[in-house]
Amino acid sequence: MAPNGNGRILRRATGLTACLAVIPTVAVVAGCGVDLSSVTGGPPAPAPVVIGAADTVEGELVARLYEGALGASGRATELVLGLGDQTDRLAALDDNRVSLVPEHTGRLLWRFDPSSEVTESEDVYEALNRSLPDGISVSEYAPADDRAALVLTAGQAESSGARSVADLADRCSALTLHASTTFSEDTHALERLQSRYGCTFGGVVPAGATSDVARELIAGVSAVGGATTADPVVAQNELVVLADDEAAFTAQNVVPLFRSGVLNADDVRALSVILQLSTGDLTAMAARVRDGEVSSAEVAGEWLGEHT
C-alpha cells in the first residue's frame, strides 16, 4: 500500500499483475583494464498514464485536471476523449485501452455493490474500496460532489424560507417533484427522504435533463426540482440547492479509478492537488466551458496554476 499526498493510505484491489521494471545486470570483467565500476543508465521510464474522459464537459474537465497534475510532476500522460457512459469507461479500463478514468464514488459503489445502503462520503468510499474487483483501485476522493439534490429557484427559496430539505418536509405532500434523469439514478433517494425527513411528494414527474428541470421551475410549473449538485445548469440558472443534513442522497465525490500498479507513490502525491477541488469550483469551470468562454484545457490549467 502506498501513502497518498493527504497522508491517507492508498487502498487498492489486488490480483492484477503489476508492471515490473526490469533492470539489466552488467557482468564485471576483471583483469582487462576496463573500469565498469559505474553503470550508466537506469531503469526505463514508466509507461504513460493513459487517461480516459467521458463525453461530457465535466468528465473531460476532470480528466484534464488529472492530466495536468501528473504532467507537472514529470509523469508522461496521454488523453483519450469521448469514452461515453460508465460502462464504456470501465470496458476501456478493463481492455487496457486506458489506465485511469475520473469517476464518482457513489455511482461506482452502485455498480459493484448495488445492495449497499450507505450515503455519507467516507462511508461510501470505504464501502467502494471493499467492493472493487481485482485489478482496479482508487486513491483519495475530492470534496467535489455530484450527489442528487432538491433545488428551487432563488425566488422560491426566498418566498418559502427554505434552505434545507427539513424546511420543505412538511409541504412535500402538496408538491410535485420534477426529477432529472441523473437525480433518479439514486433509486432509493425518495424512500430515504420519507424515512429521514417525513417528506413524500404528491407526485414525481420524470423531466429528462437538468435543463428541463430548470425550465419547469423558472416557468412556475413546479415548485421543486430534482437535480445533482455539480451540474453546471444549476449554477447557470442560480438554482438554490437545499441542504441535506440527514444524508438522504448518496455521496458522489470525484475520484480517480485506475488499473492497479499503474500509479506509483509520486503519482498519487501529484494527484493530491485535486483534493482541493470543490463542488463550486467544478460547476463554475464547467459553466465557463459550456458558455464557450474557455476550453476545458485552458480552465483546467488556470485552476492548477492557482492551487499548486
N, C-alpha and C positions, 0 to 999 in steps of 0.2 A: 504494500500500500504506500502511496506517495502523498506527502502533505501538499495541500494546495496553498495559494498565496494568502488565504484568510485564516491560516492556522488549523483548518479543518483537515480531516483525513479523507483522501480520495478513495472512495469505496467503489470497487469495480467487480463486475461479474467475472468469473473465471471459466476456463475451458477452451478458450480460443488460443492457439499457439501464438505467442508474442514473436515479433520480428527480432532476430538477434544479429547484432553487428559482429561479423567475423573478422578478427584482426589477424592478418597474416603473420606468421612467425618467420624469423630470419635465422638461417644457420650461420653461426660464427665460425669463420675459417681461421684457424690458428696457424702461426708459424709462417705466413706468407707475406708479411709486411703490410697487409691491408688492414686499416683500422675500421672495424664495423661496430665499434662500441656504441655509437649513437644510431638509432634507426630513424630514418626520415619518414615523413608522412604520418598519418594517424588513422583512426577509424573512419570509414566512409560516412559522409553526411547522411542524416536520416532522410527518408523519402519525404516529399512534400505532403503536408496535410491537405487533403482534398475536401473542401468544404462545400456541402450541397445546400442550396437555398430553395425554399418553397416558392411557388409562383405568385407570391403576394408581396406588396410593398414592405410589410412588417418583416416577413421571412427573409427577404433579400437584405434588408437593413441590418438585422441582427447578424446574418452571415458575414456581412462586410465588417461589422464590428469585430467579430471573431478573427476574420482575416487580418485586419489591421493590427489587432493586439498581438497576434502571433508573429506577424511580419516585423513589428517593431522590436521583437526580441531576437530577430535573426533567423527565425524558422521559415523555411520555404513553404509557400502555400499555393493552392490552385482553387479557383472558384467555379462551381458548376451551378448554373441558374435554371429556374423553371422546373423543379422536380415534382411539382404537383402536391397532392394531399399526403397525409401521414403514411398511408400505405405505400405510395410511390417512394417516399423518402426512406422508409425502412427497407424497402426492397433494394434501393441503391446502396444502402449501407451493408446489407446482407451480401450483395453481389460484389462488394469491394469496388464499386464504381466511385463511391465517395467514402471518406473516413470519418467525417464529423458533420452533424446537422444540428441546427437550432431546433429545440422542441419546447414543450410546456409540460411541467411536472404532472399535473392532473390528467391531461389527455393521454400521456404515456401510461400512467397508472391505470386508467380505464381500459387501455388496450391489454396490458399484461396481467392485471388483476381486476376484472370487472366487478367482482364482489366486494371490493374494498369500500368502506363507508367513511373513511377519514376525509376531512376537509381543510384542516389548518395546514399552513405552508410546511412547517417542519415535519408534521405527521405524514403528509403526502409524500414528502421527499424520502423519509425513512421507509415508508411502505413501497415506494418505487424502487429503491435500492434492493429491497428484499425480493422484488418480483422480476427484476431484469433477467432476461435469458442469458445463457452463456455467450460470451463473446462481445457484449456491448456494455458500456459503462457511462456514468455521468460524473461530472465534478460538481462543485457547489452551484446553487441556483442564485439568480439575481433577484432583487426586490421587484423588478418589473413583473406585473401580474395581470393576466388577461382573463380573470375569472368572470363568470356570469354576474350580472348586477341588475338591479331595478333602477331605472332612470326616469327623470322628469325634466320638463323644460324649466328654465330658470324662473319663469313666471309662475308655473305650477308649484314649484318648491316654495317660492316666497308666499304665495297666497295660502298654501296649506300649512306652512311652517314645518314641512317635512325635510329632515336632513338624514334620517336613518330609516331602515326598514321598520323598526319599532314604532316610529312616528306615524307610519302608514297602516300599521297592522289592524287597527280597529275599523278601518274603512275598506279593507280588501274585498269584502263580500259585495260591496256596491260598485266595484271597479272591474273593468275588463283589461286584461293584460295583453298587449300586442308584443309577441315574443319573436326575436330574430332566430334564425337557424342556429347560430353559434350559441346563443343563450340556451336553446333547447337541447344542446349536446349534454348538458348537465342534467341527466334524465331524472334524478331524484330530487332536484332542487325544489320543486313545488311541494313535495312531501315534507322536506325539511323546513320550508317556510311555514307550513302548517304546524309542525311539531315544535319548532323553536320560537315562533312568533305568534302562532294562532292566526296566521294570515292565509286565507283561502279565497282566491279571486272568484268573482261571479262568473267569469268566462275567460278563456285563454284563446287568442287568435294567432295562428302562425302568420308571421309577417315577412318572411324572407330575409333580405339583407338588413343590416342595421340602418342603412339609409332609408329604407321603407318604414322602419320603426320611427325614426326621427320625423319623417314626413307626417305620419299619423299623429304624433304628439304635437307638432307645430300647428297642424290644421285643427287641433282640438278634438279629433276623432277619439283619441284615447288619452286618459289622464296619467297612465303609467306604461312604461315600455320595458322590455327585457332585452339587454344588450350585453356586451362584455367590456370590461373596464379599459382595455388598451386599444379598443377600436378607435381609429382616428376620427371616425364620423361623430363619435360622442364629443370629442374636443371641438371639432369644426362647428358643430351646432350648439355648443355651450350647454350641453345637457348636464344635469346635476346627477351624480352617482350617489345613491343612498348608501350610507354606511351599513355594513353587515356585521354587527358586533357579535352575533351568535354563530358566525361562520356557517350559514346555510348553504353557501356556494363554495364549490371545491376550488382550492388554490390552483393557479395556473402560472407558476413562476417560470420565467425564461431560464433554460438550462441547456448546456451542450451535451449531446448524445454522440458517443464516438465508439469506434471499434477498439476493444481492449488492447493495450500495448502500443497504440499509435502515439499517445501523448506521453512525454516524459515529465519529470518534476518541473523543469524550467518552463515547459509549455503551459502547465497548469498554473504556475505562478504568473505567466504572461496573461492568461485569460482572467486572472483575478481582478483586473481593471474593470471588467464588465460587471463585477459585483456592485459597482456604483450606479448601475443603470436602474432608474426608477420608472414607474408606470408613466408618470408625467413626461419624462424625457422621451420615452419611446413613442407616445402618442403625438407629442409636439413635432418630433423629427418626421414621423410618418405623414403627418398632415402637411408638412412643408414639401415633402416629395410628391404627395398626391396633388398638391396645388401647382406643381411644376416650378416651384421656386428654386429647388436644388435637386441634384441627383442623389441617389442613395449613397453613392461613393463619397460625394462631397460632404454630406451631412454626417456620415459616419466618421470621416476624417476630422471634421470640426469637433465632434464630441470627444473623440480620443485625444485630440490636442488639448482639450480643456480638462481632461481627467487623468492625464499621465504626467 
